[in-house]
Amino acid sequence: MFSGLLAFLNFIAIGVLLLSAYSAYINPNSIWLFSFAGLLFPVLVLVNLIFVLWWLFHRPLFSLLSIAALLLCYPQLKVTFALNLPEDFKTENSIKVMSWNVKNFDLYNWTGNVETRAEMLELIKAESPDILCLQEFYTDQGMLMNNVRYLQDTLGFTYYYFKPTVEITRKYKRGKIEQQWGEATFSKFPIVNVKHVDFKNSRSNDCIYADVKVKDDTVRVFNMHLQSIHLDDKDYVSIQKMETNKLPEWLPMKRIIRKMRFSYKTRASQAEQVAKIVRKYSGKQIVCGDLNDVPVSYTYNTISGSNNLQDAFIEQGWGIGRTFVSLYSYFRIDYILATQQLQVVQYHSSSKQLSDHFPAIATIKLR
């Protein structure tokens, strides 16, 4: 009786695992509901591994059920978990790339620490990347934070491309202040060409790319921030309340699901737009950004598959590579991808919680 119940639960776990894995191939604009399953992929892998271990000690033949399912999910396992040991590498003819959603350099003091911006800039200085891709970048020309000038004059990023998505001019008694938000790419190498990719379905999300001249080579660097879910304080309070009470509340759930549905559909269209541009260019490319989606997703699959891009974390990282800062989060949603003409020789992140994202940092050799 007990074995029969476990076998039934095992079949359910296998079915949901396969649905989760293959949701990456289903466009949310066709069937959006399957996109949720991709978020659960690491958990479902763990559940099936537990079933494998249980059956091995009780009915070994039954363990083949989950083993077969896991083998069918090999492509998704490959982009979710990295098992690379640290190794020595030569830095000759290589560049260091850092991609980070800096959450406006804590403009509104979300962290409750007035030193956060200084600590973020200190981390960038310590890492000393050659190319720096920042999402949710903020700067102004006035009395608050002229981050462009600081990165240029103090941290040595001589070249940059910044295309604001939002610009506001405020008037004060002492004068006016021009505030700008968007994505920004900074480089210690010359930038010879730039382009803004306008997402028509979003006002605050976009993609930019810059052709960077590295000695005798040219590398096209994409920097993007795809559609967020935009959960607000009310949503997070509702989630925390449901977790505490262990009971769902329909109205808050409905609001959150509606936001997630919109973000999945919007991101899918944005990913297709970026992938089309990446596919057209035959030169060396590095694709960075906050995709706001996990490796088992249509978004990631569309962009990484656009030009057979390497995932820097999968090539040289370890573990699951969480980049989203949350108590319950295991999500990797920030990426550095590279074309096959390039070689990823190192990848790491930082454990300092200065933004709601951890940075992605990779050293890439120009073959």
Long-range contacts (C-beta under 8 A, 24 or more apart in sequence): 3-58, 3-59, 6-51, 6-54, 7-62, 7-65, 10-48, 10-51, 10-55, 10-62, 10-65, 10-66, 11-65, 13-44, 13-47, 13-48, 13-51, 13-66, 14-48, 14-65, 14-66, 14-69, 16-40, 16-44, 17-41, 17-44, 17-45, 17-47, 17-48, 17-69, 17-70, 17-73, 18-69, 18-72, 18-73, 20-44, 20-76, 20-296, 21-72, 21-73, 21-75, 21-76, 21-296, 23-296, 23-297, 23-298, 24-76, 24-296, 24-297, 24-298, 24-300, 24-301, 25-298, 25-301, 26-298, 27-268, 27-298, 28-261, 28-264, 28-265, 28-267, 28-268, 28-298, 29-265, 29-268, 29-269, 32-261, 32-264, 32-265, 35-260, 35-264, 35-297, 35-298, 36-260, 38-293, 38-294, 38-296, 38-297, 39-294, 39-331, 41-73, 41-76, 41-80, 41-294, 41-296, 42-80, 42-81, 42-320, 42-330, 45-70, 45-73, 45-77, 45-80, 76-295, 76-296, 78-314, 79-295, 79-296, 79-300, 79-304, 79-311, 79-314, 80-294, 80-295, 80-296, 80-320, 80-332, 81-319, 81-320, 82-313, 82-314, 82-315, 82-316, 82-317, 82-318, 82-319, 82-320, 82-321, 83-318, 84-315, 84-316, 84-317, 84-318, 84-347, 85-318, 89-345, 89-346, 89-363, 89-365, 90-345, 91-363, 93-215, 93-365, 93-366, 94-345, 94-363, 94-364, 94-365, 94-366, 95-130, 95-131, 95-189, 95-214, 95-219, 95-363, 95-364, 95-366, 96-127, 96-128, 96-129, 96-130, 96-131, 96-361, 96-362, 96-363, 96-364, 97-129, 97-130, 97-131, 97-132, 97-133, 97-221, 97-286, 97-288, 97-336, 97-361, 97-362, 97-363, 97-364, 98-124, 98-127, 98-129, 98-131, 98-132, 98-133, 98-359, 98-360, 98-361, 99-133, 99-134, 99-135, 99-223, 99-288, 99-289, 99-290, 99-334, 99-335, 99-336, 99-359, 99-360, 99-361, 100-124, 100-132, 100-133, 100-134, 100-135, 100-334, 100-355, 100-357, 100-359, 100-360, 101-134, 101-135, 101-136, 101-225, 101-290, 101-334, 101-355, 101-356, 101-357, 102-134, 102-135, 102-136, 102-137, 102-138, 102-355, 102-357, 103-136, 103-355, 103-356, 103-357, 104-136, 104-137, 104-138, 104-181, 105-137, 105-138, 105-145, 105-147, 106-354, 106-355, 107-138, 107-144, 107-145, 110-356, 111-354, 116-354, 117-145, 119-352, 119-354, 120-354, 120-355, 121-150, 121-151, 121-154, 121-155, 123-350, 123-352, 123-354, 123-359, 124-151, 124-155, 125-155, 127-350, 127-359, 127-361, 129-361, 130-187, 130-188, 130-189, 130-214, 131-185, 131-186, 131-187, 131-188, 131-189, 131-212, 131-221, 131-286, 132-157, 132-185, 132-186, 132-187, 133-183, 133-184, 133-185, 133-221, 133-223, 133-288, 133-289, 134-183, 134-184, 134-185, 134-186, 134-223, 135-183, 135-223, 135-224, 135-225, 135-289, 135-290, 136-181, 136-183, 136-225, 136-290, 137-162, 137-181, 137-182, 137-183, 137-184, 138-179, 138-180, 138-181, 139-179, 139-180, 139-184, 140-177, 140-178, 140-179, 140-180, 141-177, 141-178, 142-175, 142-176, 142-177, 142-178, 142-179, 143-172, 143-174, 143-177, 144-177, 144-179, 148-184, 151-186, 152-186, 156-188, 157-186, 157-187, 157-188, 158-187, 158-188, 159-186, 159-187, 159-188, 159-189, 159-190, 159-191, 159-212, 160-184, 160-185, 160-186, 160-187, 160-191, 161-185, 161-191, 161-194, 161-208, 161-210, 163-194, 163-196, 163-206, 163-208, 165-203, 165-204, 165-205, 165-206, 166-203, 166-204, 182-206, 183-207, 183-208, 183-223, 183-224, 183-225, 183-289, 184-223, 185-209, 185-210, 185-221, 185-223, 187-212, 187-221, 189-213, 189-214, 192-218, 197-224, 197-273, 197-274, 197-277, 199-227, 199-269, 199-270, 199-273, 201-227, 201-266, 201-269, 201-270, 202-227, 202-266, 202-270, 205-270, 207-270, 207-273, 207-274, 207-289, 209-277, 214-366, 217-284, 217-366, 218-283, 218-284, 219-283, 219-284, 219-285, 219-286, 219-342, 219-366, 220-281, 220-283, 220-284, 220-285, 220-286, 221-285, 221-286, 221-288, 222-274, 222-278, 222-285, 222-286, 222-287, 222-288, 222-289, 223-288, 223-289, 224-270, 224-274, 224-287, 224-288, 224-289, 224-290, 224-291, 225-289, 225-290, 225-292, 226-267, 226-270, 226-271, 226-289, 226-290, 226-291, 226-292, 226-293, 226-299, 227-262, 227-263, 227-266, 227-267, 227-270, 227-292, 228-263, 228-292, 229-259, 229-260, 229-263, 229-292, 230-259, 230-263, 231-256, 231-259, 235-259, 263-292, 264-298, 267-291, 267-292, 267-293, 267-299, 268-298, 268-299, 268-302, 270-299, 271-298, 271-299, 271-300, 271-302, 271-303, 272-302, 274-303, 274-306, 275-302, 275-303, 275-305, 275-306, 276-306, 278-303, 278-306, 278-307, 278-309, 279-306, 279-307, 281-307, 283-341, 284-339, 284-341, 284-342, 284-366, 285-309, 285-338, 285-339, 286-336, 286-337, 286-338, 286-339, 286-342, 286-364, 287-335, 287-336, 287-337, 287-338, 288-335, 288-336, 288-337, 288-360, 289-334, 289-335, 290-333, 290-334, 290-357, 291-333, 291-334, 291-335, 292-333, 293-333, 294-331, 294-332, 294-333, 295-332, 300-335, 303-337, 304-335, 304-337, 307-339, 308-339, 308-340, 309-337, 309-338, 309-339, 310-337, 310-338, 310-339, 310-340, 310-342, 310-344, 311-335, 311-336, 311-337, 312-336, 312-337, 312-338, 312-344, 312-347, 312-360, 312-362, 312-364, 313-347, 313-360, 313-362, 315-344, 315-347, 316-344, 316-345, 316-346, 316-347, 316-362, 317-347, 317-348, 321-349, 322-358, 323-349, 323-357, 323-358, 323-359, 323-360, 324-356, 324-357, 324-358, 325-353, 325-355, 325-356, 325-357, 325-358, 326-356, 333-357, 334-358, 334-359, 334-360, 335-360, 336-360, 336-361, 336-362, 336-364, 338-362, 338-364, 341-367, 342-366, 342-367, 343-367
